[in-house]
Amino acid sequence: MVREFQAIVMAGGRGSRMTELTAGRPKCLLPIGNKPMVWYPLQLLERTGIKDTILVVVEQVRSEVQSALEPCGLKIRLDIVSIPAAEDWGTADTLRFLSDRIKSDVLIVSCDMVTDMNLHPVLDVFRKHSAGIVALFFHPQPSDASSVTPGPKTKQKPERDLVGLDTETSRLVFLASISDFDDTVSMPRRLLRKHPNISMFSQLTDAHFYVIRKWVVDYLAYEKSFSTLKGETIPYIVKKQSSRHNTSRKYDDTNASLVDDDRKDLFHFAQEGTLLHMIRELSSYNDHTGDMKPVYHGDPIRCYAFLAPSDKFGIRANTVAAYCDINRRIKQRWDSVTGSCELSPIHPTSNIKSTQIDDLCIVGEQSSIAGKTSIKSCNIGAHCQIEPRVRLTQCILMNGVKIQEGCVLSNCVLCDEVEVGNNSELKDCLVGSHHTVAAAAKHASEVLTDVNRLMEI
């Protein structure tokens, strides 16, 4: 049975924007609250009604990902597909690799998306317009002005896109990175004639959730010059939808030669059947007014954007700042982003003697927290040891972290197997995996790690 959609979760990325965190464990397994990052999009697909999904991971972490997800209680069936790490593939390369497995239209989800969005309205736009691509965008999320990103206080220029939408139809008519332009942006006259009312956005967040027609995958299998979806393939298709195309050739002719030169044209892959055209011609439906042009202006390629309502929460944990932000919010947002999934803030196997742990804390399995400690707004992983007279405020501790007596840590991220010597003071610091902080050390706004680990990334 061919299902309406096949879901693919992209979890094979290196986390190049957050190498301080991914030097010790795969990006998709970084903890958000008490779950691995990839659990959130998988659970979202499960709540949407998707029964199974392809989960793409790097070859050498396949068993690690499988082991991490087994105790999470997911009901969605996982087909874990590994890709070679040495190839440094982009998302388009991965789709090309999976093309033989893909038999229907596709939902593509990034492993770092956390949202309380209902995905059904996005799918309905795809169905209603028989679209080639529908992309989900989030409004910028309000941030806490007092929050500071751990690490050096350097001004990181965020990646921003120019997104052009037809205000009447939500057609995605323009998509490009702002870094591609200097001071001005030129728009083709043909595009403006077809879409005279265009709203341009520069602050939207691309959720990396795409609904794509199977012909896009077929095109990528044929055209091997594209490596990424977001940076190359989708902007190309968005631009191509307003181009002139040859309608004289009937591409649904089963006797047409597969080696014909016309096959190099994107429009070959996007052609619809004759019956669908006849239905549209007999229908009174039109998606625009003010002219006598046919529905959709006769475009076989149609791209749409779904702009999430402004009251919906959506974030991509693809930078250190975004990763810390979602960990600060996850306890308060838990019910909305998980559909009220059960949460055990303090794991029953942990030994907690402190009476000063606030309601915003999460503690993993088999961790021990001594008495006379103060823990506020912290996410603490499994097998951690916190000795007496320790004060932690807004910190993220991954697995196996040891903090000795008398330490004071504020707004820090400590990766796996970190050890902090007694009476140390850390503020706004990021400590890499297996690093040891000397006793009585004082650091502020630093990355403490073995440089060789980052060089490997």
C-alpha positions as CSV (number, residue, x, y, z in Angstrom):
1,M,0.0,0.0,0.0
2,V,1.4,3.4,-1.0
3,R,0.6,6.0,1.7
4,E,-0.2,9.6,1.0
5,F,3.0,10.8,2.6
6,Q,6.3,9.3,3.5
7,A,8.1,11.1,6.4
8,I,11.9,11.6,6.5
9,V,13.6,13.0,9.6
10,M,17.0,14.5,8.8
11,A,19.3,13.8,11.7
12,G,22.6,13.3,9.9
13,G,23.9,16.9,10.3
14,R,27.2,17.6,12.0
15,G,26.0,20.6,13.9
16,S,28.6,22.9,12.4
17,R,27.0,26.0,14.1
18,M,27.4,24.4,17.6
19,T,30.6,22.4,17.4
20,E,31.4,23.1,21.1
21,L,28.4,20.9,21.9
22,T,28.6,18.3,19.2
23,A,32.3,17.4,19.7
24,G,31.1,14.9,22.3
25,R,27.8,13.5,21.0
26,P,25.7,13.7,17.8
27,K,23.6,16.8,17.4
28,C,20.4,14.8,17.2
29,L,21.1,13.3,20.7
30,L,21.8,16.6,22.5
31,P,19.4,16.7,25.4
32,I,16.4,19.1,25.5
33,G,14.8,18.7,28.9
34,N,15.0,15.0,29.6
35,K,14.7,13.8,26.0
36,P,17.1,13.7,23.0
37,M,16.6,16.4,20.5
38,V,15.4,14.1,17.7
39,W,12.6,12.8,19.9
40,Y,10.6,16.1,19.5
41,P,10.0,15.9,15.7
42,L,9.5,12.2,15.9
43,Q,6.8,12.6,18.5
44,L,5.2,15.5,16.5
45,L,4.9,13.2,13.5
46,E,3.4,10.5,15.7
47,R,0.8,13.0,16.9
48,T,0.1,14.0,13.3
49,G,-0.9,10.4,12.5
50,I,2.3,9.3,10.7
51,K,2.8,5.6,11.4
52,D,6.4,5.2,10.2
53,T,9.3,7.3,9.2
54,I,12.8,7.1,7.8
55,L,15.3,8.5,10.2
56,V,18.6,9.5,8.6
57,V,21.7,9.4,10.7
58,V,25.4,9.2,10.2
59,E,26.7,5.7,9.9
60,Q,28.9,5.5,13.0
61,V,26.2,6.7,15.4
62,R,23.4,4.5,14.2
63,S,23.5,2.1,17.2
64,E,23.9,5.0,19.6
65,V,20.8,6.7,18.2
66,Q,18.8,3.5,18.3
67,S,19.8,2.8,21.9
68,A,18.9,6.4,23.0
69,L,15.4,6.2,21.4
70,E,14.4,2.8,22.7
71,P,13.5,3.9,26.2
72,C,11.6,7.0,24.9
73,G,8.3,5.1,24.3
74,L,7.7,6.2,20.7
75,K,5.0,4.2,18.8
76,I,6.0,5.5,15.4
77,R,8.0,2.8,13.5
78,L,11.6,3.9,12.7
79,D,13.5,2.8,9.6
80,I,17.0,4.1,10.6
81,V,19.0,4.7,7.5
82,S,22.7,5.5,7.8
83,I,24.7,7.7,5.4
84,P,28.5,7.8,5.2
85,A,30.0,10.6,7.3
86,A,33.0,11.0,5.0
87,E,30.8,12.2,2.1
88,D,29.6,15.4,3.9
89,W,26.2,15.2,2.2
90,G,23.5,17.9,2.2
91,T,19.8,17.3,2.5
92,A,19.4,17.1,-1.3
93,D,22.2,14.5,-1.5
94,T,20.4,12.5,1.1
95,L,17.1,12.6,-0.7
96,R,18.9,11.5,-3.9
97,F,20.4,8.5,-1.9
98,L,16.9,7.6,-0.6
99,S,15.1,8.1,-4.0
100,D,14.6,4.3,-4.6
101,R,12.8,4.1,-1.2
102,I,10.4,7.0,-1.9
103,K,7.2,6.0,-3.5
104,S,4.9,8.9,-2.6
105,D,4.9,12.6,-1.6
106,V,7.3,13.4,1.2
107,L,7.3,15.2,4.6
108,I,10.8,16.4,5.4
109,V,11.6,17.3,9.0
110,S,14.8,18.6,10.6
111,C,15.8,16.9,13.8
112,D,16.2,20.2,15.6
113,M,12.7,21.5,15.2
114,V,10.6,22.0,18.4
115,T,7.1,23.4,18.0
116,D,3.5,23.3,19.2
117,M,2.2,23.7,15.7
118,N,-0.5,21.4,14.4
119,L,0.9,20.1,11.0
120,H,-2.5,19.3,9.5
121,P,-3.2,22.8,8.1
122,V,0.2,22.7,6.3
123,L,-0.7,19.4,4.7
124,D,-4.1,20.8,3.7
125,V,-2.5,23.7,1.8
126,F,-0.4,21.0,-0.1
127,R,-3.6,19.0,-0.9
128,K,-5.8,22.0,-1.8
129,H,-3.5,23.4,-4.4
130,S,-1.8,20.2,-5.5
131,A,1.5,22.1,-4.7
132,G,5.0,21.1,-5.6
133,I,6.4,22.4,-2.3
134,V,4.9,23.8,0.9
135,A,7.4,25.3,3.4
136,L,6.6,26.1,7.1
137,F,7.8,29.4,8.5
138,F,7.7,30.6,12.1
139,H,7.4,34.2,13.3
140,P,10.5,35.2,15.4
141,Q,10.1,34.1,19.0
142,P,10.2,36.7,21.8
143,S,13.5,36.3,23.6
144,D,14.5,37.1,27.2
145,A,16.6,40.2,27.1
146,S,18.4,39.2,30.2
147,S,19.5,35.8,28.9
148,V,23.1,35.5,27.8
149,T,24.5,32.8,25.5
150,P,27.3,30.8,27.2
151,G,30.7,31.3,25.6
152,P,32.6,34.4,24.3
153,K,30.6,37.5,23.9
154,T,30.9,37.8,20.2
155,K,28.2,39.2,18.0
156,Q,27.1,36.3,15.9
157,K,25.3,37.4,12.7
158,P,22.2,35.2,12.4
159,E,21.4,33.7,9.0
160,R,18.4,35.5,7.6
161,D,16.3,34.9,4.5
162,L,14.2,37.2,2.2
163,V,10.8,35.5,1.9
164,G,8.3,36.9,-0.6
165,L,4.7,35.8,-0.3
166,D,1.7,36.6,-2.5
167,T,-0.6,38.2,0.1
168,E,-3.8,36.8,-1.6
169,T,-2.7,33.2,-2.2
170,S,0.3,32.5,0.1
171,R,2.3,31.5,-3.0
172,L,6.0,31.5,-2.1
173,V,7.3,33.6,-5.0
174,F,10.7,34.7,-3.7
175,L,13.3,33.0,-1.4
176,A,16.9,33.9,-1.0
177,S,19.5,34.5,1.6
178,I,20.0,38.1,2.6
179,S,23.8,37.6,2.4
180,D,23.3,37.2,-1.4
181,F,22.4,40.9,-1.7
182,D,24.1,44.2,-1.0
183,D,21.6,47.1,-0.8
184,T,18.9,46.4,-3.3
185,V,16.9,43.5,-4.4
186,S,15.6,43.2,-8.0
187,M,12.3,41.5,-8.9
188,P,11.6,40.2,-12.4
189,R,8.7,42.1,-14.2
190,R,7.1,38.9,-15.2
191,L,6.9,37.9,-11.5
192,L,5.3,41.3,-10.5
193,R,2.8,41.1,-13.3
194,K,1.6,37.7,-12.1
195,H,1.8,38.6,-8.4
196,P,1.3,42.3,-8.0
197,N,0.8,42.1,-4.2
198,I,3.9,40.7,-2.6
199,S,4.8,40.9,1.1
200,M,8.5,40.6,1.8
201,F,9.7,39.2,5.2
202,S,13.3,39.2,6.6
203,Q,12.7,38.0,10.1
204,L,10.9,34.7,9.5
205,T,12.4,31.4,10.7
206,D,12.5,28.6,8.1
207,A,11.3,25.6,10.1
208,H,12.9,23.1,7.7
209,F,9.6,21.4,7.5
210,Y,8.8,20.8,3.9
211,V,6.0,18.9,2.1
212,I,7.3,18.1,-1.3
213,R,5.8,16.3,-4.4
214,K,7.5,13.1,-5.4
215,W,8.5,14.7,-8.7
216,V,11.0,16.9,-6.8
217,V,12.7,13.8,-5.6
218,D,12.7,12.4,-9.1
219,Y,14.3,15.6,-10.3
220,L,17.0,15.5,-7.7
221,A,17.8,11.9,-8.7
222,Y,18.3,13.1,-12.2
223,E,20.0,16.5,-11.6
224,K,22.9,15.8,-9.3
225,S,24.3,19.4,-9.1
226,F,22.2,20.3,-6.1
227,S,23.5,19.4,-2.6
228,T,21.1,21.1,-0.2
229,L,17.3,21.7,-0.1
230,K,17.2,25.0,1.7
231,G,20.1,26.7,0.1
232,E,19.9,25.5,-3.5
233,T,17.0,23.3,-4.5
234,I,14.0,25.1,-3.1
235,P,15.1,28.6,-4.1
236,Y,15.7,27.3,-7.6
237,I,12.3,25.7,-7.9
238,V,10.6,28.9,-6.4
239,K,12.3,31.0,-9.0
240,K,11.5,28.5,-11.8
241,Q,7.8,28.5,-11.2
242,S,7.4,32.0,-12.7
243,S,9.5,31.1,-15.8
244,R,8.1,30.4,-19.2
245,H,7.7,26.8,-20.1
246,N,7.0,24.8,-23.2
247,T,3.4,23.5,-23.0
248,S,3.4,22.1,-26.6
249,R,4.8,18.8,-25.5
250,K,2.5,16.3,-23.7
251,Y,4.8,14.9,-21.0
252,D,2.2,12.2,-19.9
253,D,2.9,10.4,-23.2
254,T,4.0,7.0,-22.1
255,N,5.8,6.4,-25.4
256,A,8.1,9.5,-25.0
257,S,11.8,8.7,-24.9
258,L,13.4,8.8,-21.5
259,V,16.6,10.1,-23.1
260,D,15.0,13.0,-24.8
261,D,16.7,16.3,-24.2
262,D,13.5,17.8,-22.8
263,R,14.0,15.6,-19.7
264,K,16.6,18.0,-18.5
265,D,13.9,20.6,-18.0
266,L,12.4,20.8,-14.5
267,F,9.0,21.2,-16.1
268,H,9.2,17.7,-17.5
269,F,9.0,16.3,-13.9
270,A,6.3,18.7,-12.8
271,Q,3.8,18.0,-15.5
272,E,0.3,16.9,-14.4
273,G,-2.1,14.5,-16.1
274,T,-4.6,15.5,-18.7
275,L,-7.6,14.7,-16.5
276,L,-6.5,17.2,-13.8
277,H,-6.2,19.9,-16.4
278,M,-9.7,19.1,-17.7
279,I,-11.2,19.3,-14.2
280,R,-9.6,22.7,-13.6
281,E,-10.9,24.1,-17.0
282,L,-14.5,23.0,-16.1
283,S,-14.3,24.4,-12.6
284,S,-15.2,28.0,-11.7
285,Y,-12.4,28.1,-9.1
286,N,-9.6,30.6,-9.6
287,D,-6.9,31.6,-7.2
288,H,-6.6,35.2,-8.4
289,T,-8.8,38.0,-9.7
290,G,-8.6,41.0,-12.0
291,D,-7.5,39.2,-15.2
292,M,-8.7,36.4,-17.6
293,K,-5.7,34.2,-16.9
294,P,-6.4,30.5,-16.1
295,V,-6.2,29.2,-12.5
296,Y,-2.7,29.4,-11.1
297,H,-1.8,31.3,-14.3
298,G,-1.3,27.8,-15.8
299,D,1.8,27.2,-13.7
300,P,2.6,23.5,-13.4
301,I,5.1,24.3,-10.6
302,R,3.5,25.9,-7.5
303,C,5.3,26.6,-4.3
304,Y,3.5,27.8,-1.1
305,A,4.5,29.0,2.3
306,F,2.5,28.3,5.5
307,L,3.1,31.1,7.9
308,A,2.5,29.8,11.4
309,P,0.1,31.9,13.6
310,S,2.0,34.4,15.7
311,D,0.8,32.8,18.9
312,K,2.4,29.5,18.0
313,F,5.8,28.5,19.3
314,G,8.5,27.2,17.0
315,I,12.2,27.1,17.2
316,R,15.2,25.4,15.6
317,A,17.9,24.4,18.0
318,N,20.7,24.7,15.5
319,T,22.9,27.2,17.3
320,V,24.2,27.4,20.9
321,A,22.0,30.3,21.6
322,A,18.8,28.6,20.3
323,Y,19.8,25.3,22.1
324,C,20.1,27.1,25.4
325,D,16.9,29.1,24.8
326,I,14.8,26.0,24.2
327,N,16.2,24.3,27.3
328,R,15.2,27.3,29.4
329,R,11.7,27.2,28.0
330,I,11.0,23.4,27.7
331,K,9.6,22.8,31.2
332,Q,7.0,25.6,30.8
333,R,6.3,24.6,27.1
334,W,6.2,20.9,27.7
335,D,2.5,20.3,27.5
336,S,2.1,22.3,24.3
337,V,5.1,20.9,22.4
338,T,4.5,17.3,23.4
339,G,0.7,17.1,23.4
340,S,0.7,16.7,27.2
341,C,3.0,13.8,27.2
342,E,3.9,12.5,30.7
343,L,6.9,14.3,32.3
344,S,8.8,13.0,35.3
345,P,10.9,16.1,36.3
346,I,12.8,14.1,38.9
347,H,13.7,10.6,37.9
348,P,12.7,8.1,40.6
349,T,16.2,6.4,40.5
350,S,18.0,9.6,41.5
351,N,19.1,10.4,45.0
352,I,18.0,13.9,45.9
353,K,18.9,15.2,49.4
354,S,18.6,18.9,48.6
355,T,15.5,20.8,49.6
356,Q,16.4,23.8,47.4
357,I,15.4,22.5,43.9
358,D,12.8,24.7,42.2
359,D,9.9,23.6,40.0
360,L,11.7,24.4,36.8
361,C,14.4,21.8,37.2
362,I,14.7,18.4,35.5
363,V,16.9,15.6,36.8
364,G,17.8,12.5,34.9
365,E,18.2,8.9,36.1
366,Q,20.7,7.8,38.8
367,S,22.0,11.2,39.6
368,S,22.8,12.3,43.1
369,I,22.4,15.8,44.5
370,A,23.8,16.3,48.1
371,G,22.1,18.4,50.7
372,K,23.0,22.1,51.3
373,T,22.8,22.7,47.5
374,S,20.8,25.3,45.6
375,I,19.5,24.3,42.1
376,K,17.5,26.8,40.1
377,S,16.1,26.4,36.6
378,C,18.6,23.7,35.6
379,N,18.4,20.6,33.4
380,I,20.5,17.8,34.8
381,G,21.2,14.6,32.9
382,A,21.8,11.0,34.0
383,H,24.6,9.8,36.3
384,C,25.5,13.3,37.5
385,Q,27.1,13.9,41.0
386,I,26.6,17.2,42.8
387,E,28.4,17.6,46.1
388,P,27.4,19.9,49.1
389,R,27.5,23.7,49.1
390,V,27.1,23.9,45.3
391,R,24.9,26.6,43.7
392,L,23.6,26.1,40.1
393,T,21.5,28.7,38.3
394,Q,20.2,28.2,34.7
395,C,22.7,25.5,33.8
396,I,22.5,22.5,31.5
397,L,24.4,19.4,32.7
398,M,24.6,16.5,30.3
399,N,25.4,12.9,31.4
400,G,28.1,12.0,33.9
401,V,28.9,15.5,35.1
402,K,30.7,15.8,38.5
403,I,30.6,19.0,40.4
404,Q,32.7,19.1,43.6
405,E,32.0,20.9,46.8
406,G,31.7,24.7,47.0
407,C,31.2,25.5,43.3
408,V,29.1,28.3,42.0
409,L,27.9,28.0,38.3
410,S,25.6,30.4,36.5
411,N,24.2,30.1,33.0
412,C,26.7,27.4,31.9
413,V,26.5,24.3,29.7
414,L,28.5,21.3,30.8
415,C,28.8,18.5,28.3
416,D,29.2,14.8,29.0
417,E,31.7,13.6,31.7
418,V,32.8,17.1,32.7
419,E,34.4,17.4,36.2
420,V,34.5,20.7,38.0
421,G,37.0,21.0,40.9
422,N,36.0,22.3,44.3
423,N,35.4,26.0,44.9
424,S,35.3,26.9,41.2
425,E,33.2,29.7,39.9
426,L,31.9,29.6,36.3
427,K,29.6,32.2,34.7
428,D,28.3,32.1,31.1
429,C,30.7,29.3,30.2
430,L,30.5,26.3,27.9
431,V,32.5,23.3,29.0
432,G,33.3,20.6,26.4
433,S,32.9,16.9,27.0
434,H,35.5,15.1,29.2
435,H,37.1,18.4,30.3
436,T,38.3,18.9,33.8
437,V,38.0,22.3,35.4
438,A,40.8,22.9,38.0
439,A,39.9,23.5,41.6
440,A,39.3,27.1,42.6
441,A,39.2,28.2,39.0
442,K,37.3,31.3,37.9
443,H,36.1,31.7,34.4
444,A,33.5,33.9,32.7
445,S,32.2,33.9,29.1
446,E,34.6,31.2,27.9
447,V,34.6,28.0,26.1
448,L,36.6,25.4,28.1
449,T,37.5,22.4,26.0
450,D,40.2,20.5,24.3
451,V,41.0,22.3,21.1
452,N,41.8,19.1,19.4
453,R,38.2,17.9,19.8
454,L,37.0,20.9,17.9
455,M,39.6,20.5,15.2
456,E,38.2,17.0,14.6
457,I,34.8,18.5,13.8
